[in-house]
Amino acid sequence: MLKQFWRLNEREQEANRKRSRVQARVEHVFAQHANRLVRNIKQVRVGVNIGMMNLMHNMHRLVWLAG
């Protein structure tokens, strides 16, 4: 069965761009965390580590935005 593709109008293209920007930012954060994920036996420690990585990312982002 052949797939048919339709061109999006201007409004749909702009909506896709906005969604893509947000999605890319969110995925970028989690990709960074996956590279740094430390193996821990207890899930509580993993949760704390992820929370600390999120905090550090947010602090770096704040410095970058303010700078």
VEXFI-716023 format. One record per atom (N, C-alpha, C): atom name; chain; residue number from 1; residue in three letters; x, y negated, z. Coordinates in steps of 0.05 Angstrom, whole numbers, plus 5000, padded with zeros to 4 digits. Each point is the difference from the previous one (the first is absolute). Example, Ala and Ser with C-alpha at 12.3 -4.5 7.8 and 13.67 -1.06 7.14 Angstrom:
# residues 2
atom site=N unit=A pos=1 code=ALA c1=5264 c2=5114 c3=5156 .
atom site=CA unit=A pos=1 code=ALA c1=4982 c2=4976 c3=5000 .
atom site=C unit=A pos=1 code=ALA c1=5018 c2=4976 c3=5000 .
atom site=N unit=A pos=2 code=SER c1=4993 c2=4979 c3=4986 .
atom site=CA unit=A pos=2 code=SER c1=5016 c2=4976 c3=5001 .
atom site=C unit=A pos=2 code=SER c1=4985 c2=4978 c3=5014 .
//
This chain:
# residues 67
atom site=N unit=A pos=1 code=MET c1=5017 c2=5024 c3=5000 .
atom site=CA unit=A pos=1 code=MET c1=4983 c2=4976 c3=5000 .
atom site=C unit=A pos=1 code=MET c1=5018 c2=4975 c3=5000 .
atom site=N unit=A pos=2 code=LEU c1=4994 c2=4982 c3=4983 .
atom site=CA unit=A pos=2 code=LEU c1=5016 c2=4976 c3=4997 .
atom site=C unit=A pos=2 code=LEU c1=4991 c2=4979 c3=5021 .
atom site=N unit=A pos=3 code=LYS c1=5020 c2=4987 c3=5012 .
atom site=CA unit=A pos=3 code=LYS c1=4993 c2=4978 c3=5019 .
atom site=C unit=A pos=3 code=LYS c1=4997 c2=4975 c3=4983 .
atom site=N unit=A pos=4 code=GLN c1=4981 c2=4984 c3=5008 .
atom site=CA unit=A pos=4 code=GLN c1=4996 c2=4974 c3=4987 .
atom site=C unit=A pos=4 code=GLN c1=5009 c2=4978 c3=5019 .
atom site=N unit=A pos=5 code=PHE c1=5015 c2=4981 c3=4990 .
atom site=CA unit=A pos=5 code=PHE c1=5009 c2=4978 c3=5016 .
atom site=C unit=A pos=5 code=PHE c1=4988 c2=4974 c3=4990 .
atom site=N unit=A pos=6 code=TRP c1=4990 c2=4984 c3=5018 .
atom site=CA unit=A pos=6 code=TRP c1=4988 c2=4975 c3=4993 .
atom site=C unit=A pos=6 code=TRP c1=5018 c2=4978 c3=5011 .
atom site=N unit=A pos=7 code=ARG c1=5002 c2=4978 c3=4986 .
atom site=CA unit=A pos=7 code=ARG c1=5015 c2=4978 c3=5010 .
atom site=C unit=A pos=7 code=ARG c1=4984 c2=4986 c3=5022 .
atom site=N unit=A pos=8 code=LEU c1=5014 c2=4991 c3=5020 .
atom site=CA unit=A pos=8 code=LEU c1=4987 c2=4986 c3=5022 .
atom site=C unit=A pos=8 code=LEU c1=4997 c2=4971 c3=4993 .
atom site=N unit=A pos=9 code=ASN c1=4979 c2=4988 c3=5010 .
atom site=CA unit=A pos=9 code=ASN c1=4997 c2=4972 c3=4995 .
atom site=C unit=A pos=9 code=ASN c1=5018 c2=4984 c3=5020 .
atom site=N unit=A pos=10 code=GLU c1=5000 c2=4974 c3=4998 .
atom site=CA unit=A pos=10 code=GLU c1=5018 c2=4983 c3=5016 .
atom site=C unit=A pos=10 code=GLU c1=4995 c2=5004 c3=5030 .
atom site=N unit=A pos=11 code=ARG c1=4975 c2=5001 c3=5008 .
atom site=CA unit=A pos=11 code=ARG c1=4994 c2=5002 c3=5028 .
atom site=C unit=A pos=11 code=ARG c1=5009 c2=5027 c3=5012 .
atom site=N unit=A pos=12 code=GLU c1=4996 c2=5021 c3=4985 .
atom site=CA unit=A pos=12 code=GLU c1=5009 c2=5027 c3=5008 .
atom site=C unit=A pos=12 code=GLU c1=5030 c2=5001 c3=5002 .
atom site=N unit=A pos=13 code=GLN c1=5014 c2=4988 c3=4980 .
atom site=CA unit=A pos=13 code=GLN c1=5029 c2=5000 c3=5001 .
atom site=C unit=A pos=13 code=GLN c1=5011 c2=4985 c3=5024 .
atom site=N unit=A pos=14 code=GLU c1=4988 c2=4977 c3=5007 .
atom site=CA unit=A pos=14 code=GLU c1=5008 c2=4985 c3=5023 .
atom site=C unit=A pos=14 code=GLU c1=4995 c2=5016 c3=5026 .
atom site=N unit=A pos=15 code=ALA c1=4978 c2=5013 c3=5002 .
atom site=CA unit=A pos=15 code=ALA c1=4994 c2=5017 c3=5023 .
atom site=C unit=A pos=15 code=ALA c1=5020 c2=5022 c3=5003 .
atom site=N unit=A pos=16 code=ASN c1=5008 c2=5013 c3=4978 .
atom site=CA unit=A pos=16 code=ASN c1=5020 c2=5021 c3=5000 .
atom site=C unit=A pos=16 code=ASN c1=5027 c2=4989 c3=5009 .
atom site=N unit=A pos=17 code=ARG c1=5007 c2=4976 c3=4991 .
atom site=CA unit=A pos=17 code=ARG c1=5025 c2=4988 c3=5008 .
atom site=C unit=A pos=17 code=ARG c1=5001 c2=4996 c3=5030 .
atom site=N unit=A pos=18 code=LYS c1=4978 c2=4989 c3=5011 .
atom site=CA unit=A pos=18 code=LYS c1=5000 c2=4995 c3=5029 .
atom site=C unit=A pos=18 code=LYS c1=5002 c2=5026 c3=5016 .
atom site=N unit=A pos=19 code=ARG c1=4985 c2=5020 c3=4992 .
atom site=CA unit=A pos=19 code=ARG c1=5002 c2=5026 c3=5013 .
atom site=C unit=A pos=19 code=ARG c1=5028 c2=5012 c3=4998 .
atom site=N unit=A pos=20 code=SER c1=5012 c2=4998 c3=4977 .
atom site=CA unit=A pos=20 code=SER c1=5026 c2=5011 c3=4995 .
atom site=C unit=A pos=20 code=SER c1=5021 c2=4987 c3=5017 .
atom site=N unit=A pos=21 code=ARG c1=4999 c2=4974 c3=5004 .
atom site=CA unit=A pos=21 code=ARG c1=5019 c2=4985 c3=5017 .
atom site=C unit=A pos=21 code=ARG c1=4998 c2=5010 c3=5029 .
atom site=N unit=A pos=22 code=VAL c1=4976 c2=5002 c3=5010 .
atom site=CA unit=A pos=22 code=VAL c1=4997 c2=5010 c3=5027 .
atom site=C unit=A pos=22 code=VAL c1=5009 c2=5029 c3=5003 .
atom site=N unit=A pos=23 code=GLN c1=4993 c2=5016 c3=4981 .
atom site=CA unit=A pos=23 code=GLN c1=5008 c2=5029 c3=5001 .
atom site=C unit=A pos=23 code=GLN c1=5030 c2=5003 c3=4999 .
atom site=N unit=A pos=24 code=ALA c1=5013 c2=4984 c3=4983 .
atom site=CA unit=A pos=24 code=ALA c1=5029 c2=5002 c3=4998 .
atom site=C unit=A pos=24 code=ALA c1=5014 c2=4992 c3=5026 .
atom site=N unit=A pos=25 code=ARG c1=4989 c2=4979 c3=5013 .
atom site=CA unit=A pos=25 code=ARG c1=5012 c2=4991 c3=5025 .
atom site=C unit=A pos=25 code=ARG c1=4997 c2=5021 c3=5022 .
atom site=N unit=A pos=26 code=VAL c1=4977 c2=5012 c3=5001 .
atom site=CA unit=A pos=26 code=VAL c1=4995 c2=5021 c3=5020 .
atom site=C unit=A pos=26 code=VAL c1=5017 c2=5024 c3=4995 .
atom site=N unit=A pos=27 code=GLU c1=5001 c2=5009 c3=4975 .
atom site=CA unit=A pos=27 code=GLU c1=5016 c2=5024 c3=4993 .
atom site=C unit=A pos=27 code=GLU c1=5030 c2=4995 c3=5005 .
atom site=N unit=A pos=28 code=HIS c1=5009 c2=4975 c3=4995 .
atom site=CA unit=A pos=28 code=HIS c1=5028 c2=4994 c3=5004 .
atom site=C unit=A pos=28 code=HIS c1=5008 c2=5003 c3=5029 .
atom site=N unit=A pos=29 code=VAL c1=4982 c2=4991 c3=5018 .
atom site=CA unit=A pos=29 code=VAL c1=5006 c2=5003 c3=5029 .
atom site=C unit=A pos=29 code=VAL c1=5002 c2=5029 c3=5008 .
atom site=N unit=A pos=30 code=PHE c1=4981 c2=5017 c3=4991 .
atom site=CA unit=A pos=30 code=PHE c1=5001 c2=5028 c3=5008 .
atom site=C unit=A pos=30 code=PHE c1=5023 c2=5015 c3=4986 .
atom site=N unit=A pos=31 code=ALA c1=5008 c2=4991 c3=4977 .
atom site=CA unit=A pos=31 code=ALA c1=5023 c2=5013 c3=4987 .
atom site=C unit=A pos=31 code=ALA c1=5025 c2=4994 c3=5015 .
atom site=N unit=A pos=32 code=GLN c1=5003 c2=4976 c3=5011 .
atom site=CA unit=A pos=32 code=GLN c1=5023 c2=4993 c3=5017 .
atom site=C unit=A pos=32 code=GLN c1=5000 c2=5017 c3=5025 .
atom site=N unit=A pos=33 code=HIS c1=4977 c2=5004 c3=5012 .
atom site=CA unit=A pos=33 code=HIS c1=4998 c2=5015 c3=5024 .
atom site=C unit=A pos=33 code=HIS c1=5006 c2=5030 c3=4996 .
atom site=N unit=A pos=34 code=ALA c1=4992 c2=5010 c3=4977 .
atom site=CA unit=A pos=34 code=ALA c1=5005 c2=5028 c3=4994 .
atom site=C unit=A pos=34 code=ALA c1=5030 c2=5005 c3=4998 .
atom site=N unit=A pos=35 code=ASN c1=5014 c2=4981 c3=4989 .
atom site=CA unit=A pos=35 code=ASN c1=5029 c2=5004 c3=4997 .
atom site=C unit=A pos=35 code=ASN c1=5014 c2=4999 c3=5027 .
atom site=N unit=A pos=36 code=ARG c1=4989 c2=4987 c3=5020 .
atom site=CA unit=A pos=36 code=ARG c1=5013 c2=4997 c3=5026 .
atom site=C unit=A pos=36 code=ARG c1=4988 c2=5018 c3=5021 .
atom site=N unit=A pos=37 code=LEU c1=4980 c2=5016 c3=4993 .
atom site=CA unit=A pos=37 code=LEU c1=4986 c2=5015 c3=5020 .
atom site=C unit=A pos=37 code=LEU c1=5018 c2=5019 c3=5014 .
atom site=N unit=A pos=38 code=VAL c1=5000 c2=4998 c3=5027 .
atom site=CA unit=A pos=38 code=VAL c1=5017 c2=5017 c3=5016 .
atom site=C unit=A pos=38 code=VAL c1=4984 c2=5024 c3=5009 .
atom site=N unit=A pos=39 code=ARG c1=5012 c2=5024 c3=4998 .
atom site=CA unit=A pos=39 code=ARG c1=4985 c2=5024 c3=5009 .
atom site=C unit=A pos=39 code=ARG c1=5000 c2=5001 c3=5030 .
atom site=N unit=A pos=40 code=ASN c1=4977 c2=5002 c3=5011 .
atom site=CA unit=A pos=40 code=ASN c1=4997 c2=5002 c3=5029 .
atom site=C unit=A pos=40 code=ASN c1=4982 c2=5024 c3=5006 .
atom site=N unit=A pos=41 code=ILE c1=5004 c2=5011 c3=5024 .
atom site=CA unit=A pos=41 code=ILE c1=4984 c2=5023 c3=5007 .
atom site=C unit=A pos=41 code=ILE c1=4972 c2=4991 c3=5009 .
atom site=N unit=A pos=42 code=LYS c1=4999 c2=4979 c3=5015 .
atom site=CA unit=A pos=42 code=LYS c1=4974 c2=4992 c3=5010 .
atom site=C unit=A pos=42 code=LYS c1=4988 c2=4978 c3=4983 .
atom site=N unit=A pos=43 code=GLN c1=4974 c2=5002 c3=4994 .
atom site=CA unit=A pos=43 code=GLN c1=4986 c2=4981 c3=4983 .
atom site=C unit=A pos=43 code=GLN c1=4999 c2=4973 c3=5012 .
atom site=N unit=A pos=44 code=VAL c1=5000 c2=4998 c3=5027 .
atom site=CA unit=A pos=44 code=VAL c1=4999 c2=4974 c3=5013 .
atom site=C unit=A pos=44 code=VAL c1=5024 c2=4984 c3=4993 .
atom site=N unit=A pos=45 code=ARG c1=5024 c2=5013 c3=5000 .
atom site=CA unit=A pos=45 code=ARG c1=5024 c2=4986 c3=4992 .
atom site=C unit=A pos=45 code=ARG c1=4999 c2=4991 c3=4971 .
atom site=N unit=A pos=46 code=VAL c1=4989 c2=5017 c3=4983 .
atom site=CA unit=A pos=46 code=VAL c1=4998 c2=4993 c3=4972 .
atom site=C unit=A pos=46 code=VAL c1=4982 c2=4975 c3=4997 .
atom site=N unit=A pos=47 code=GLY c1=4978 c2=5000 c3=5015 .
atom site=CA unit=A pos=47 code=GLY c1=4982 c2=4977 c3=4999 .
atom site=C unit=A pos=47 code=GLY c1=5014 c2=4974 c3=5009 .
atom site=N unit=A pos=48 code=VAL c1=5016 c2=5002 c3=5021 .
atom site=CA unit=A pos=48 code=VAL c1=5014 c2=4977 c3=5010 .
atom site=C unit=A pos=48 code=VAL c1=5021 c2=4991 c3=4979 .
atom site=N unit=A pos=49 code=ASN c1=5014 c2=5019 c3=4988 .
atom site=CA unit=A pos=49 code=ASN c1=5020 c2=4993 c3=4980 .
atom site=C unit=A pos=49 code=ASN c1=4987 c2=4986 c3=4976 .
atom site=N unit=A pos=50 code=ILE c1=4977 c2=5010 c3=4991 .
atom site=CA unit=A pos=50 code=ILE c1=4986 c2=4988 c3=4977 .
atom site=C unit=A pos=50 code=ILE c1=4991 c2=4972 c3=5008 .
atom site=N unit=A pos=51 code=GLY c1=4989 c2=4997 c3=5024 .
atom site=CA unit=A pos=51 code=GLY c1=4991 c2=4974 c3=5010 .
atom site=C unit=A pos=51 code=GLY c1=5023 c2=4980 c3=5001 .
atom site=N unit=A pos=52 code=MET c1=5024 c2=5009 c3=5009 .
atom site=CA unit=A pos=52 code=MET c1=5023 c2=4982 c3=5001 .
atom site=C unit=A pos=52 code=MET c1=5009 c2=4993 c3=4972 .
atom site=N unit=A pos=53 code=MET c1=4999 c2=5019 c3=4981 .
atom site=CA unit=A pos=53 code=MET c1=5008 c2=4993 c3=4973 .
atom site=C unit=A pos=53 code=MET c1=4980 c2=4980 c3=4988 .
atom site=N unit=A pos=54 code=ASN c1=4974 c2=5003 c3=5006 .
atom site=CA unit=A pos=54 code=ASN c1=4980 c2=4981 c3=4990 .
atom site=C unit=A pos=54 code=ASN c1=5006 c2=4972 c3=5012 .
atom site=N unit=A pos=55 code=LEU c1=5006 c2=4999 c3=5026 .
atom site=CA unit=A pos=55 code=LEU c1=5006 c2=4975 c3=5013 .
atom site=C unit=A pos=55 code=LEU c1=5024 c2=4986 c3=4987 .
atom site=N unit=A pos=56 code=MET c1=5021 c2=5016 c3=4995 .
atom site=CA unit=A pos=56 code=MET c1=5024 c2=4989 c3=4988 .
atom site=C unit=A pos=56 code=MET c1=4994 c2=4990 c3=4972 .
atom site=N unit=A pos=57 code=HIS c1=4985 c2=5015 c3=4985 .
atom site=CA unit=A pos=57 code=HIS c1=4993 c2=4992 c3=4972 .
atom site=C unit=A pos=57 code=HIS c1=4985 c2=4973 c3=5001 .
atom site=N unit=A pos=58 code=ASN c1=4980 c2=4999 c3=5019 .
atom site=CA unit=A pos=58 code=ASN c1=4984 c2=4975 c3=5002 .
atom site=C unit=A pos=58 code=ASN c1=5018 c2=4976 c3=5008 .
atom site=N unit=A pos=59 code=MET c1=5019 c2=5005 c3=5018 .
atom site=CA unit=A pos=59 code=MET c1=5018 c2=4978 c3=5008 .
atom site=C unit=A pos=59 code=MET c1=5017 c2=4991 c3=4977 .
atom site=N unit=A pos=60 code=HIS c1=5011 c2=5019 c3=4985 .
atom site=CA unit=A pos=60 code=HIS c1=5016 c2=4993 c3=4976 .
atom site=C unit=A pos=60 code=HIS c1=4983 c2=4985 c3=4980 .
atom site=N unit=A pos=61 code=ARG c1=4976 c2=5008 c3=4996 .
atom site=CA unit=A pos=61 code=ARG c1=4982 c2=4987 c3=4981 .
atom site=C unit=A pos=61 code=ARG c1=4994 c2=4971 c3=5009 .
atom site=N unit=A pos=62 code=LEU c1=4995 c2=4997 c3=5027 .
atom site=CA unit=A pos=62 code=LEU c1=4994 c2=4973 c3=5011 .
atom site=C unit=A pos=62 code=LEU c1=5024 c2=4982 c3=4996 .
atom site=N unit=A pos=63 code=VAL c1=5024 c2=5010 c3=5005 .
atom site=CA unit=A pos=63 code=VAL c1=5024 c2=4984 c3=4996 .
atom site=C unit=A pos=63 code=VAL c1=5003 c2=4992 c3=4970 .
atom site=N unit=A pos=64 code=TRP c1=4995 c2=5019 c3=4983 .
atom site=CA unit=A pos=64 code=TRP c1=5002 c2=4995 c3=4971 .
atom site=C unit=A pos=64 code=TRP c1=4980 c2=4979 c3=4991 .
atom site=N unit=A pos=65 code=LEU c1=4975 c2=5003 c3=5010 .
atom site=CA unit=A pos=65 code=LEU c1=4979 c2=4981 c3=4992 .
atom site=C unit=A pos=65 code=LEU c1=5005 c2=4972 c3=5012 .
atom site=N unit=A pos=66 code=ALA c1=5011 c2=4998 c3=5024 .
atom site=CA unit=A pos=66 code=ALA c1=5005 c2=4975 c3=5013 .
atom site=C unit=A pos=66 code=ALA c1=5024 c2=4986 c3=4989 .
atom site=N unit=A pos=67 code=GLY c1=5019 c2=5017 c3=4989 .
atom site=CA unit=A pos=67 code=GLY c1=5026 c2=4989 c3=4992 .
atom site=C unit=A pos=67 code=GLY c1=4999 c2=4986 c3=4974 .
//
